[in-house]
């Protein structure tokens, strides 16, 4: 599922794209309430609130609910390669990509000191992002 709330600069190089996403598949033999019904519910509520509030967005927001994430992140890979890059970035005159908010298992928040961690694989894949996360451990949000 993909939805777009176009901003004032949609389809131009002046746009700044924000992706809001969640995945709606889950691990076999689980109910999926947290992984990842919670993320999809939040995604739908954000889209509903922005639309219902008649927000006049300056920049565009792309909403996406991924499938096949539990199987090698196939859904998000397809979304990035075949939709975001091909349909939004190239056809839109190469707008700036501002970032992504991906909501996964958001009912599982634990505020206990040092309860959140970054898997070892992430250190190899995106070391700068991991360093940024670790430098903000303990920050209040």
Buried (B, 14 or more C-beta within 10 A) or exposed (E): EBBBBBBEBBBEEBBBBBBBBBBBBBEEEEEEEBBBBBBBBBBBEBBEEBEEEEEEBEBBBBBBBBBBBBEEBBBBEBBBEEBBBEEBBEEBEEBEBEEBEBBBBBEEEEEEEEEEEBEEEEEEEEEEEBEEBEEEEEEEE
